[in-house]
Amino acid sequence: MATLPTPPIPTKQPHPWLHFVAGGLGGMCGAIVTSPFDVVKTRLQSDLFRQKHAAVNIMGSGGSMVMSAPRPTNLLYNFVETGYIIRDIYREESFRALFKGLGPTLVGVIPARSINFFTYGNGKRIIANKFNEGQENSYVHLTAAAFAGIVTGTATNPIWVVKTRLQLAQGDRKVLGGSWLCIKKIMREEGVRGFYKGLSASYLGVTEGTIQWVLYEKLKSLSVGTEGQGAVSQWMGMLGSAGSAKLVASLITYPHEVLRTRLRQPSVNGVLKYTGLWQTLRLVIAEEGARSLYGGLSAHLMRVVPNAAVMYSIYEGFIIWGANH
């Protein structure tokens, strides 16, 4: 029976482009598995859909009177609500609607993760060699992660704008056709600048990737460095490190996700409600309260934590394989 390879720190450096391939493959697998949660998260972050899911509507016997009961606000209900929304999307829009935006998501995730892992994996080696006598530490990881986040966000922002617009569109359209129509609509109505909506919030979100990478490296070193562990235990430790790092980073930095989604919303009757990062932050808090900055958090966590575990495990597997061949 085949056994899992023990995941030590590689004794020799893998080929630089292996980071690119490993990151892209890991990101692709994670995105496909968790796509329905991504759709729910985007809709809960947007005020275009918040009202629909904010209350339970009770129709009167004549169908003319509607009563709204406020929904519970505890964290447990938020996870239950995610299940209800997935069910409603399936019933009202079709199974295909649970994968809205998957086309641009994959088109975005593969290069985004490839660029991020490539830039980070090679960046930390270069920074360590140039400035820290070849030794990695938390400062090296932090610098490399911040640089990788800026490069990735700038390169892939247009793809995420298209994905967000598709996920906010109601109805059942074919993914590829919908993506192309969306691209033409943005170009026609907003120009090239329209593809960079939310870029300021993406730069703010670099802090999430930075925190995630630094925590992951620290937790991984503690897990892998534990004596007496078998291969399975060490791999589980690395999976746990990836998921835990993503959980903590997401909880700390989540509001930027909501601000980014609002900035990428389409105009309503030709009017853009959200025009800048700080304007959006002030307006959201004034109209909906600070709690709305965590809209869709449950769906987000249900998506990104297992996504990170899958993505990083595939990435590490490729890196170990490359270092030994």
Phi and psi restraints in degrees (value plus and minus 20) as a CYANA .aco file:
   2 ALA   PHI     -88.9   -48.9
   2 ALA   PSI     121.7   161.7
   3 THR   PHI    -135.1   -95.1
   3 THR   PSI     133.9   173.9
   4 LEU   PHI     -90.2   -50.2
   4 LEU   PSI     118.3   158.3
   5 PRO   PHI     -90.2   -50.2
   5 PRO   PSI     120.4   160.4
   6 THR   PHI     -88.8   -48.8
   6 THR   PSI     110.7   150.7
   7 PRO   PHI    -113.3   -73.3
   7 PRO   PSI      50.4    90.4
   8 PRO   PHI     -96.1   -56.1
   8 PRO   PSI     151.5   191.5
   9 ILE   PHI     -87.0   -47.0
   9 ILE   PSI     107.1   147.1
  10 PRO   PHI     -75.6   -35.6
  10 PRO   PSI     120.1   160.1
  11 THR   PHI    -101.7   -61.7
  11 THR   PSI     -38.9     1.1
  12 LYS   PHI    -151.6  -111.6
  12 LYS   PSI     134.5   174.5
  13 GLN   PHI     -92.9   -52.9
  13 GLN   PSI     110.7   150.7
  14 PRO   PHI     -91.2   -51.2
  14 PRO   PSI     145.2   185.2
  15 HIS   PHI     -79.7   -39.7
  15 HIS   PSI     116.8   156.8
  16 PRO   PHI     -72.8   -32.8
  16 PRO   PSI     -57.1   -17.1
  17 TRP   PHI     -97.5   -57.5
  17 TRP   PSI     -29.6    10.4
  18 LEU   PHI     -85.6   -45.6
  18 LEU   PSI     -53.0   -13.0
  19 HIS   PHI     -80.0   -40.0
  19 HIS   PSI     -59.1   -19.1
  20 PHE   PHI     -84.0   -44.0
  20 PHE   PSI     -69.2   -29.2
  21 VAL   PHI     -87.4   -47.4
  21 VAL   PSI     -65.7   -25.7
  22 ALA   PHI     -83.6   -43.6
  22 ALA   PSI     -62.6   -22.6
  23 GLY   PHI     -84.7   -44.7
  23 GLY   PSI     -62.4   -22.4
  24 GLY   PHI     -84.0   -44.0
  24 GLY   PSI     -63.7   -23.7
  25 LEU   PHI     -86.0   -46.0
  25 LEU   PSI     -62.7   -22.7
  26 GLY   PHI     -83.0   -43.0
  26 GLY   PSI     -63.3   -23.3
  27 GLY   PHI     -83.8   -43.8
  27 GLY   PSI     -58.6   -18.6
  28 MET   PHI     -82.9   -42.9
  28 MET   PSI     -67.7   -27.7
  29 CYS   PHI     -82.4   -42.4
  29 CYS   PSI     -64.4   -24.4
  30 GLY   PHI     -85.2   -45.2
  30 GLY   PSI     -58.4   -18.4
  31 ALA   PHI     -86.6   -46.6
  31 ALA   PSI     -60.8   -20.8
  32 ILE   PHI     -84.4   -44.4
  32 ILE   PSI     -65.6   -25.6
  33 VAL   PHI     -85.1   -45.1
  33 VAL   PSI     -56.7   -16.7
  34 THR   PHI    -127.0   -87.0
  34 THR   PSI      -4.3    35.7
  35 SER   PHI     -76.7   -36.7
  35 SER   PSI     -63.6   -23.6
  36 PRO   PHI     -77.9   -37.9
  36 PRO   PSI     -56.2   -16.2
  37 PHE   PHI     -89.2   -49.2
  37 PHE   PSI     -50.8   -10.8
  38 ASP   PHI     -87.4   -47.4
  38 ASP   PSI     -59.9   -19.9
  39 VAL   PHI     -83.0   -43.0
  39 VAL   PSI     -66.1   -26.1
  40 VAL   PHI     -82.3   -42.3
  40 VAL   PSI     -64.5   -24.5
  41 LYS   PHI     -78.8   -38.8
  41 LYS   PSI     -66.0   -26.0
  42 THR   PHI     -83.0   -43.0
  42 THR   PSI     -60.9   -20.9
  43 ARG   PHI     -88.6   -48.6
  43 ARG   PSI     -57.6   -17.6
  44 LEU   PHI     -91.8   -51.8
  44 LEU   PSI     -45.8    -5.8
  45 GLN   PHI     -95.2   -55.2
  45 GLN   PSI     -43.3    -3.3
  46 SER   PHI    -112.8   -72.8
  46 SER   PSI     118.1   158.1
  47 ASP   PHI     -93.2   -53.2
  47 ASP   PSI     -31.2     8.8
  48 LEU   PHI     -89.1   -49.1
  48 LEU   PSI     -42.6    -2.6
  49 PHE   PHI    -138.4   -98.4
  49 PHE   PSI     -31.5     8.5
  50 ARG   PHI     -80.6   -40.6
  50 ARG   PSI     -60.2   -20.2
  51 GLN   PHI     -84.6   -44.6
  51 GLN   PSI     -55.0   -15.0
  52 LYS   PHI     -83.4   -43.4
  52 LYS   PSI     -58.0   -18.0
  53 HIS   PHI    -122.3   -82.3
  53 HIS   PSI     -15.5    24.5
  54 ALA   PHI    -104.7   -64.7
  54 ALA   PSI     -35.4     4.6
  55 ALA   PHI    -165.7  -125.7
  55 ALA   PSI     137.0   177.0
  56 VAL   PHI    -115.6   -75.6
  56 VAL   PSI      95.5   135.5
  57 ASN   PHI    -108.3   -68.3
  57 ASN   PSI     111.0   151.0
  58 ILE   PHI    -139.4   -99.4
  58 ILE   PSI      93.4   133.4
  59 MET   PHI    -100.7   -60.7
  59 MET   PSI     121.3   161.3
  60 GLY   PHI     -92.0   -52.0
  60 GLY   PSI     149.4   189.4
  61 SER   PHI     -81.8   -41.8
  61 SER   PSI     -51.3   -11.3
  62 GLY   PHI    -108.2   -68.2
  62 GLY   PSI     -24.0    16.0
  63 GLY   PHI      59.0    99.0
  63 GLY   PSI     -15.7    24.3
  64 SER   PHI    -119.5   -79.5
  64 SER   PSI     -40.8    -0.8
  65 MET   PHI    -128.1   -88.1
  65 MET   PSI     114.3   154.3
  66 VAL   PHI    -141.9  -101.9
  66 VAL   PSI     105.9   145.9
  67 MET   PHI    -130.1   -90.1
  67 MET   PSI     119.6   159.6
  68 SER   PHI    -135.5   -95.5
  68 SER   PSI     106.5   146.5
  69 ALA   PHI    -127.4   -87.4
  69 ALA   PSI     110.8   150.8
  70 PRO   PHI     -84.8   -44.8
  70 PRO   PSI     124.8   164.8
  71 ARG   PHI    -102.8   -62.8
  71 ARG   PSI     136.7   176.7
  72 PRO   PHI     -83.3   -43.3
  72 PRO   PSI     134.4   174.4
  73 THR   PHI    -138.6   -98.6
  73 THR   PSI     -12.7    27.3
  74 ASN   PHI     -94.6   -54.6
  74 ASN   PSI     140.8   180.8
  75 LEU   PHI     -83.2   -43.2
  75 LEU   PSI     -58.8   -18.8
  76 LEU   PHI     -80.7   -40.7
  76 LEU   PSI     -62.3   -22.3
  77 TYR   PHI     -84.5   -44.5
  77 TYR   PSI     -52.4   -12.4
  78 ASN   PHI     -80.0   -40.0
  78 ASN   PSI     -57.5   -17.5
  79 PHE   PHI     -91.6   -51.6
  79 PHE   PSI     -58.3   -18.3
  80 VAL   PHI     -84.6   -44.6
  80 VAL   PSI     -60.3   -20.3
  81 GLU   PHI     -80.3   -40.3
  81 GLU   PSI     -57.7   -17.7
  82 THR   PHI     -78.6   -38.6
  82 THR   PSI     -62.5   -22.5
  83 GLY   PHI     -83.1   -43.1
  83 GLY   PSI     -60.2   -20.2
  84 TYR   PHI     -84.4   -44.4
  84 TYR   PSI     -60.8   -20.8
  85 ILE   PHI     -87.7   -47.7
  85 ILE   PSI     -60.8   -20.8
  86 ILE   PHI     -79.4   -39.4
  86 ILE   PSI     -62.8   -22.8
  87 ARG   PHI     -81.5   -41.5
  87 ARG   PSI     -63.9   -23.9
  88 ASP   PHI     -85.7   -45.7
  88 ASP   PSI     -60.6   -20.6
  89 ILE   PHI     -82.0   -42.0
  89 ILE   PSI     -62.3   -22.3
  90 TYR   PHI     -83.3   -43.3
  90 TYR   PSI     -63.2   -23.2
  91 ARG   PHI     -92.6   -52.6
  91 ARG   PSI     -64.1   -24.1
  92 GLU   PHI    -108.2   -68.2
  92 GLU   PSI     -46.4    -6.4
  93 GLU   PHI    -141.7  -101.7
  93 GLU   PSI     -43.8    -3.8
  94 SER   PHI      95.6   135.6
  94 SER   PSI     142.8   182.8
  95 PHE   PHI     -82.6   -42.6
  95 PHE   PSI     -57.4   -17.4
  96 ARG   PHI     -78.2   -38.2
  96 ARG   PSI     -52.5   -12.5
  97 ALA   PHI     -84.4   -44.4
  97 ALA   PSI     -43.6    -3.6
  98 LEU   PHI     -88.4   -48.4
  98 LEU   PSI     -32.7     7.3
  99 PHE   PHI    -137.8   -97.8
  99 PHE   PSI       4.0    44.0
 100 LYS   PHI     -80.6   -40.6
 100 LYS   PSI     118.0   158.0
 101 GLY   PHI      59.9    99.9
 101 GLY   PSI     -18.3    21.7
 102 LEU   PHI     -86.5   -46.5
 102 LEU   PSI     -54.8   -14.8
 103 GLY   PHI     -77.4   -37.4
 103 GLY   PSI     -80.0   -40.0
 104 PRO   PHI     -86.3   -46.3
 104 PRO   PSI     -45.1    -5.1
 105 THR   PHI     -82.9   -42.9
 105 THR   PSI     -67.7   -27.7
 106 LEU   PHI     -87.4   -47.4
 106 LEU   PSI     -61.2   -21.2
 107 VAL   PHI     -81.6   -41.6
 107 VAL   PSI     -51.9   -11.9
 108 GLY   PHI    -106.7   -66.7
 108 GLY   PSI     -62.1   -22.1
 109 VAL   PHI     -84.3   -44.3
 109 VAL   PSI     -64.9   -24.9
 110 ILE   PHI     -80.7   -40.7
 110 ILE   PSI     -74.0   -34.0
 111 PRO   PHI     -88.0   -48.0
 111 PRO   PSI     -54.2   -14.2
 112 ALA   PHI     -83.1   -43.1
 112 ALA   PSI     -68.3   -28.3
 113 ARG   PHI     -90.0   -50.0
 113 ARG   PSI     -56.5   -16.5
 114 SER   PHI     -82.2   -42.2
 114 SER   PSI     -67.3   -27.3
 115 ILE   PHI     -83.8   -43.8
 115 ILE   PSI     -64.6   -24.6
 116 ASN   PHI     -83.9   -43.9
 116 ASN   PSI     -69.2   -29.2
 117 PHE   PHI     -88.9   -48.9
 117 PHE   PSI     -57.1   -17.1
 118 PHE   PHI     -83.5   -43.5
 118 PHE   PSI     -68.6   -28.6
 119 THR   PHI     -86.5   -46.5
 119 THR   PSI     -62.3   -22.3
 120 TYR   PHI     -90.4   -50.4
 120 TYR   PSI     -68.8   -28.8
 121 GLY   PHI     -80.0   -40.0
 121 GLY   PSI     -62.8   -22.8
 122 ASN   PHI    -102.9   -62.9
 122 ASN   PSI     -52.2   -12.2
 123 GLY   PHI     -83.7   -43.7
 123 GLY   PSI     -63.6   -23.6
 124 LYS   PHI     -85.8   -45.8
 124 LYS   PSI     -53.0   -13.0
 125 ARG   PHI     -87.8   -47.8
 125 ARG   PSI     -64.7   -24.7
 126 ILE   PHI     -85.6   -45.6
 126 ILE   PSI     -64.7   -24.7
 127 ILE   PHI     -83.3   -43.3
 127 ILE   PSI     -62.0   -22.0
 128 ALA   PHI     -83.8   -43.8
 128 ALA   PSI     -62.5   -22.5
 129 ASN   PHI     -88.0   -48.0
 129 ASN   PSI     -57.9   -17.9
 130 LYS   PHI    -100.7   -60.7
 130 LYS   PSI     -56.1   -16.1
 131 PHE   PHI    -141.2  -101.2
 131 PHE   PSI     -27.4    12.6
 132 ASN   PHI    -160.0  -120.0
 132 ASN   PSI      11.9    51.9
 133 GLU   PHI      35.4    75.4
 133 GLU   PSI      14.3    54.3
 134 GLY   PHI      60.0   100.0
 134 GLY   PSI     -17.2    22.8
 135 GLN   PHI    -120.4   -80.4
 135 GLN   PSI     112.5   152.5
 136 GLU   PHI    -106.9   -66.9
 136 GLU   PSI     123.9   163.9
 137 ASN   PHI    -170.6  -130.6
 137 ASN   PSI    -196.1  -156.1
 138 SER   PHI     -83.3   -43.3
 138 SER   PSI     -52.2   -12.2
 139 TYR   PHI     -89.5   -49.5
 139 TYR   PSI     -59.0   -19.0
 140 VAL   PHI     -83.2   -43.2
 140 VAL   PSI     -65.8   -25.8
 141 HIS   PHI     -81.9   -41.9
 141 HIS   PSI     -62.1   -22.1
 142 LEU   PHI     -83.1   -43.1
 142 LEU   PSI     -66.5   -26.5
 143 THR   PHI     -83.8   -43.8
 143 THR   PSI     -64.6   -24.6
 144 ALA   PHI     -85.1   -45.1
 144 ALA   PSI     -59.8   -19.8
 145 ALA   PHI     -87.1   -47.1
 145 ALA   PSI     -61.0   -21.0
 146 ALA   PHI     -84.3   -44.3
 146 ALA   PSI     -64.4   -24.4
 147 PHE   PHI     -83.3   -43.3
 147 PHE   PSI     -63.3   -23.3
 148 ALA   PHI     -82.7   -42.7
 148 ALA   PSI     -58.2   -18.2
 149 GLY   PHI     -85.7   -45.7
 149 GLY   PSI     -61.4   -21.4
 150 ILE   PHI     -85.8   -45.8
 150 ILE   PSI     -65.2   -25.2
 151 VAL   PHI     -82.7   -42.7
 151 VAL   PSI     -65.2   -25.2
 152 THR   PHI     -85.3   -45.3
 152 THR   PSI     -65.7   -25.7
 153 GLY   PHI     -81.6   -41.6
 153 GLY   PSI     -62.0   -22.0
 154 THR   PHI     -85.8   -45.8
 154 THR   PSI     -61.7   -21.7
 155 ALA   PHI     -92.3   -52.3
 155 ALA   PSI     -50.2   -10.2
 156 THR   PHI    -133.0   -93.0
 156 THR   PSI     -18.7    21.3
 157 ASN   PHI     -75.0   -35.0
 157 ASN   PSI     -63.1   -23.1
 158 PRO   PHI     -77.4   -37.4
 158 PRO   PSI     -54.7   -14.7
 159 ILE   PHI     -86.9   -46.9
 159 ILE   PSI     -61.0   -21.0
 160 TRP   PHI     -90.7   -50.7
 160 TRP   PSI     -50.0   -10.0
 161 VAL   PHI     -82.5   -42.5
 161 VAL   PSI     -66.8   -26.8
 162 VAL   PHI     -82.3   -42.3
 162 VAL   PSI     -63.6   -23.6
 163 LYS   PHI     -80.5   -40.5
 163 LYS   PSI     -64.8   -24.8
 164 THR   PHI     -83.0   -43.0
 164 THR   PSI     -63.3   -23.3
 165 ARG   PHI     -81.8   -41.8
 165 ARG   PSI     -59.8   -19.8
 166 LEU   PHI     -86.3   -46.3
 166 LEU   PSI     -60.4   -20.4
 167 GLN   PHI     -90.2   -50.2
 167 GLN   PSI     -44.0    -4.0
 168 LEU   PHI    -108.6   -68.6
 168 LEU   PSI     -26.7    13.3
 169 ALA   PHI    -104.9   -64.9
 169 ALA   PSI     113.3   153.3
 170 GLN   PHI    -108.7   -68.7
 170 GLN   PSI     136.7   176.7
 171 GLY   PHI      82.1   122.1
 171 GLY   PSI     152.6   192.6
 172 ASP   PHI    -135.3   -95.3
 172 ASP   PSI      83.3   123.3
 173 ARG   PHI    -138.1   -98.1
 173 ARG   PSI     129.2   169.2
 174 LYS   PHI     -83.7   -43.7
 174 LYS   PSI     120.9   160.9
 175 VAL   PHI     -78.4   -38.4
 175 VAL   PSI     -73.5   -33.5
 176 LEU   PHI     -86.2   -46.2
 176 LEU   PSI     -65.2   -25.2
 177 GLY   PHI     -82.3   -42.3
 177 GLY   PSI     -62.2   -22.2
 178 GLY   PHI     -83.0   -43.0
 178 GLY   PSI     -59.0   -19.0
 179 SER   PHI     -83.7   -43.7
 179 SER   PSI     -65.5   -25.5
 180 TRP   PHI     -87.1   -47.1
 180 TRP   PSI     -61.9   -21.9
 181 LEU   PHI     -83.0   -43.0
 181 LEU   PSI     -58.1   -18.1
 182 CYS   PHI     -85.7   -45.7
 182 CYS   PSI     -62.9   -22.9
 183 ILE   PHI     -79.7   -39.7
 183 ILE   PSI     -66.1   -26.1
 184 LYS   PHI     -85.2   -45.2
 184 LYS   PSI     -57.6   -17.6
 185 LYS   PHI     -85.9   -45.9
 185 LYS   PSI     -64.2   -24.2
 186 ILE   PHI     -82.7   -42.7
 186 ILE   PSI     -64.8   -24.8
 187 MET   PHI     -83.4   -43.4
 187 MET   PSI     -61.1   -21.1
 188 ARG   PHI     -89.1   -49.1
 188 ARG   PSI     -62.3   -22.3
 189 GLU   PHI    -112.8   -72.8
 189 GLU   PSI     -48.1    -8.1
 190 GLU   PHI    -144.7  -104.7
 190 GLU   PSI     -33.5     6.5
 191 GLY   PHI      55.9    95.9
 191 GLY   PSI    -191.2  -151.2
 192 VAL   PHI     -80.8   -40.8
 192 VAL   PSI     -54.7   -14.7
 193 ARG   PHI     -78.8   -38.8
 193 ARG   PSI     -48.3    -8.3
 194 GLY   PHI     -82.6   -42.6
 194 GLY   PSI     -47.1    -7.1
 195 PHE   PHI     -98.1   -58.1
 195 PHE   PSI     -26.8    13.2
 196 TYR   PHI    -134.7   -94.7
 196 TYR   PSI       0.4    40.4
 197 LYS   PHI     -83.3   -43.3
 197 LYS   PSI     116.6   156.6
 198 GLY   PHI      63.8   103.8
 198 GLY   PSI     -15.8    24.2
 199 LEU   PHI     -84.8   -44.8
 199 LEU   PSI     -56.5   -16.5
 200 SER   PHI     -83.2   -43.2
 200 SER   PSI     -59.9   -19.9
 201 ALA   PHI     -89.1   -49.1
 201 ALA   PSI     -51.7   -11.7
 202 SER   PHI     -84.6   -44.6
 202 SER   PSI     -61.1   -21.1
 203 TYR   PHI     -84.1   -44.1
 203 TYR   PSI     -57.9   -17.9
 204 LEU   PHI     -81.8   -41.8
 204 LEU   PSI     -54.9   -14.9
 205 GLY   PHI     -93.8   -53.8
 205 GLY   PSI     -26.6    13.4
 206 VAL   PHI     -78.5   -38.5
 206 VAL   PSI     -48.6    -8.6
 207 THR   PHI     -80.9   -40.9
 207 THR   PSI     -54.1   -14.1
 208 GLU   PHI     -84.1   -44.1
 208 GLU   PSI     -69.7   -29.7
 209 GLY   PHI     -82.8   -42.8
 209 GLY   PSI     -55.6   -15.6
 210 THR   PHI     -85.9   -45.9
 210 THR   PSI     -67.7   -27.7
 211 ILE   PHI     -81.1   -41.1
 211 ILE   PSI     -62.8   -22.8
 212 GLN   PHI     -80.8   -40.8
 212 GLN   PSI     -68.3   -28.3
 213 TRP   PHI     -84.0   -44.0
 213 TRP   PSI     -63.7   -23.7
 214 VAL   PHI     -84.4   -44.4
 214 VAL   PSI     -65.1   -25.1
 215 LEU   PHI     -84.4   -44.4
 215 LEU   PSI     -62.7   -22.7
 216 TYR   PHI     -81.1   -41.1
 216 TYR   PSI     -65.8   -25.8
 217 GLU   PHI     -81.6   -41.6
 217 GLU   PSI     -60.5   -20.5
 218 LYS   PHI     -87.7   -47.7
 218 LYS   PSI     -68.4   -28.4
 219 LEU   PHI     -85.7   -45.7
 219 LEU   PSI     -58.0   -18.0
 220 LYS   PHI     -84.0   -44.0
 220 LYS   PSI     -62.8   -22.8
 221 SER   PHI     -84.2   -44.2
 221 SER   PSI     -56.8   -16.8
 222 LEU   PHI     -88.2   -48.2
 222 LEU   PSI     -60.1   -20.1
 223 SER   PHI     -90.0   -50.0
 223 SER   PSI     -70.3   -30.3
 224 VAL   PHI     -88.6   -48.6
 224 VAL   PSI     -50.3   -10.3
 225 GLY   PHI    -101.3   -61.3
 225 GLY   PSI     -21.7    18.3
 226 THR   PHI     -93.0   -53.0
 226 THR   PSI     108.4   148.4
 227 GLU   PHI     -95.2   -55.2
 227 GLU   PSI     130.9   170.9
 228 GLY   PHI      60.8   100.8
 228 GLY   PSI     -12.6    27.4
 229 GLN   PHI    -107.8   -67.8
 229 GLN   PSI     125.7   165.7
 230 GLY   PHI    -103.4   -63.4
 230 GLY   PSI     155.5   195.5
 231 ALA   PHI     -81.5   -41.5
 231 ALA   PSI     -63.7   -23.7
 232 VAL   PHI     -81.5   -41.5
 232 VAL   PSI     -63.6   -23.6
 233 SER   PHI     -83.3   -43.3
 233 SER   PSI     -59.1   -19.1
 234 GLN   PHI     -88.6   -48.6
 234 GLN   PSI     -60.2   -20.2
 235 TRP   PHI     -84.8   -44.8
 235 TRP   PSI     -60.9   -20.9
 236 MET   PHI     -83.8   -43.8
 236 MET   PSI     -56.0   -16.0
 237 GLY   PHI     -83.8   -43.8
 237 GLY   PSI     -58.4   -18.4
 238 MET   PHI     -89.4   -49.4
 238 MET   PSI     -58.3   -18.3
 239 LEU   PHI     -82.0   -42.0
 239 LEU   PSI     -64.7   -24.7
 240 GLY   PHI     -83.5   -43.5
 240 GLY   PSI     -56.8   -16.8
 241 SER   PHI     -82.7   -42.7
 241 SER   PSI     -64.0   -24.0
 242 ALA   PHI     -84.2   -44.2
 242 ALA   PSI     -67.1   -27.1
 243 GLY   PHI     -85.4   -45.4
 243 GLY   PSI     -62.6   -22.6
 244 SER   PHI     -85.8   -45.8
 244 SER   PSI     -61.6   -21.6
 245 ALA   PHI     -82.7   -42.7
 245 ALA   PSI     -61.7   -21.7
 246 LYS   PHI     -87.3   -47.3
 246 LYS   PSI     -59.4   -19.4
 247 LEU   PHI     -80.3   -40.3
 247 LEU   PSI     -69.8   -29.8
 248 VAL   PHI     -84.6   -44.6
 248 VAL   PSI     -65.8   -25.8
 249 ALA   PHI     -82.2   -42.2
 249 ALA   PSI     -59.4   -19.4
 250 SER   PHI     -87.5   -47.5
 250 SER   PSI     -62.5   -22.5
 251 LEU   PHI     -83.2   -43.2
 251 LEU   PSI     -56.8   -16.8
 252 ILE   PHI     -93.1   -53.1
 252 ILE   PSI     -58.6   -18.6
 253 THR   PHI    -133.5   -93.5
 253 THR   PSI     -10.8    29.2
 254 TYR   PHI     -76.9   -36.9
 254 TYR   PSI     -58.2   -18.2
 255 PRO   PHI     -71.6   -31.6
 255 PRO   PSI     -49.5    -9.5
 256 HIS   PHI     -84.7   -44.7
 256 HIS   PSI     -46.6    -6.6
 257 GLU   PHI     -84.8   -44.8
 257 GLU   PSI     -63.7   -23.7
 258 VAL   PHI     -85.7   -45.7
 258 VAL   PSI     -65.4   -25.4
 259 LEU   PHI     -81.1   -41.1
 259 LEU   PSI     -60.1   -20.1
 260 ARG   PHI     -85.3   -45.3
 260 ARG   PSI     -62.0   -22.0
 261 THR   PHI     -83.3   -43.3
 261 THR   PSI     -63.4   -23.4
 262 ARG   PHI     -82.1   -42.1
 262 ARG   PSI     -60.5   -20.5
 263 LEU   PHI     -87.0   -47.0
 263 LEU   PSI     -45.1    -5.1
 264 ARG   PHI    -113.5   -73.5
 264 ARG   PSI     -20.3    19.7
 265 GLN   PHI     -84.2   -44.2
 265 GLN   PSI     129.0   169.0
 266 PRO   PHI     -92.5   -52.5
 266 PRO   PSI     142.6   182.6
 267 SER   PHI     -90.8   -50.8
 267 SER   PSI     133.8   173.8
 268 VAL   PHI    -134.5   -94.5
 268 VAL   PSI      96.9   136.9
 269 ASN   PHI      36.4    76.4
 269 ASN   PSI      16.7    56.7
 270 GLY   PHI      59.8    99.8
 270 GLY   PSI     -14.9    25.1
 271 VAL   PHI    -134.3   -94.3
 271 VAL   PSI     107.4   147.4
 272 LEU   PHI    -110.0   -70.0
 272 LEU   PSI     100.2   140.2
 273 LYS   PHI     -96.8   -56.8
 273 LYS   PSI     -58.1   -18.1
 274 TYR   PHI    -131.8   -91.8
 274 TYR   PSI     102.3   142.3
 275 THR   PHI    -140.6  -100.6
 275 THR   PSI     -34.6     5.4
 276 GLY   PHI    -178.5  -138.5
 276 GLY   PSI     143.4   183.4
 277 LEU   PHI     -80.3   -40.3
 277 LEU   PSI     -73.7   -33.7
 278 TRP   PHI     -92.5   -52.5
 278 TRP   PSI     -54.8   -14.8
 279 GLN   PHI     -81.8   -41.8
 279 GLN   PSI     -60.8   -20.8
 280 THR   PHI     -86.3   -46.3
 280 THR   PSI     -64.4   -24.4
 281 LEU   PHI     -79.6   -39.6
 281 LEU   PSI     -67.8   -27.8
 282 ARG   PHI     -84.6   -44.6
 282 ARG   PSI     -61.1   -21.1
 283 LEU   PHI     -88.7   -48.7
 283 LEU   PSI     -62.3   -22.3
 284 VAL   PHI     -82.5   -42.5
 284 VAL   PSI     -65.5   -25.5
 285 ILE   PHI     -85.8   -45.8
 285 ILE   PSI     -61.2   -21.2
 286 ALA   PHI     -86.0   -46.0
 286 ALA   PSI     -61.9   -21.9
 287 GLU   PHI    -106.5   -66.5
 287 GLU   PSI     -53.1   -13.1
 288 GLU   PHI    -145.3  -105.3
 288 GLU   PSI     -29.1    10.9
 289 GLY   PHI      68.6   108.6
 289 GLY   PSI     141.6   181.6
 290 ALA   PHI     -84.7   -44.7
 290 ALA   PSI     -46.6    -6.6
 291 ARG   PHI     -80.7   -40.7
 291 ARG   PSI     -49.3    -9.3
 292 SER   PHI     -86.8   -46.8
 292 SER   PSI     -37.0     3.0
 293 LEU   PHI     -89.7   -49.7
 293 LEU   PSI     -28.3    11.7
 294 TYR   PHI    -135.0   -95.0
 294 TYR   PSI       0.5    40.5
 295 GLY   PHI     -82.2   -42.2
 295 GLY   PSI     111.1   151.1
 296 GLY   PHI      62.1   102.1
 296 GLY   PSI     -11.3    28.7
 297 LEU   PHI     -81.1   -41.1
 297 LEU   PSI     -61.6   -21.6
 298 SER   PHI     -82.2   -42.2
 298 SER   PSI     -66.6   -26.6
 299 ALA   PHI     -84.0   -44.0
 299 ALA   PSI     -55.9   -15.9
 300 HIS   PHI     -83.4   -43.4
 300 HIS   PSI     -67.2   -27.2
 301 LEU   PHI     -86.2   -46.2
 301 LEU   PSI     -58.2   -18.2
 302 MET   PHI     -85.2   -45.2
 302 MET   PSI     -42.0    -2.0
 303 ARG   PHI    -111.3   -71.3
 303 ARG   PSI     -71.7   -31.7
 304 VAL   PHI     -97.5   -57.5
 304 VAL   PSI     -49.1    -9.1
 305 VAL   PHI     -88.2   -48.2
 305 VAL   PSI     -73.5   -33.5
 306 PRO   PHI     -86.0   -46.0
 306 PRO   PSI     -51.5   -11.5
 307 ASN   PHI     -79.2   -39.2
 307 ASN   PSI     -66.4   -26.4
 308 ALA   PHI     -84.1   -44.1
 308 ALA   PSI     -60.0   -20.0
 309 ALA   PHI     -82.1   -42.1
 309 ALA   PSI     -64.7   -24.7
 310 VAL   PHI     -85.3   -45.3
 310 VAL   PSI     -67.6   -27.6
 311 MET   PHI     -83.7   -43.7
 311 MET   PSI     -67.2   -27.2
 312 TYR   PHI     -91.2   -51.2
 312 TYR   PSI     -52.1   -12.1
 313 SER   PHI     -86.6   -46.6
 313 SER   PSI     -61.4   -21.4
 314 ILE   PHI     -85.9   -45.9
 314 ILE   PSI     -62.5   -22.5
 315 TYR   PHI     -79.1   -39.1
 315 TYR   PSI     -70.3   -30.3
 316 GLU   PHI     -83.6   -43.6
 316 GLU   PSI     -58.2   -18.2
 317 GLY   PHI     -80.7   -40.7
 317 GLY   PSI     -63.1   -23.1
 318 PHE   PHI     -86.9   -46.9
 318 PHE   PSI     -59.6   -19.6
 319 ILE   PHI     -85.2   -45.2
 319 ILE   PSI     -63.3   -23.3
 320 ILE   PHI     -84.5   -44.5
 320 ILE   PSI     -63.0   -23.0
 321 TRP   PHI     -81.1   -41.1
 321 TRP   PSI     -64.6   -24.6
 322 GLY   PHI     -85.8   -45.8
 322 GLY   PSI     -52.4   -12.4
 323 ALA   PHI     -94.5   -54.5
 323 ALA   PSI     -37.3     2.7
 324 ASN   PHI    -128.7   -88.7
 324 ASN   PSI     -14.3    25.7
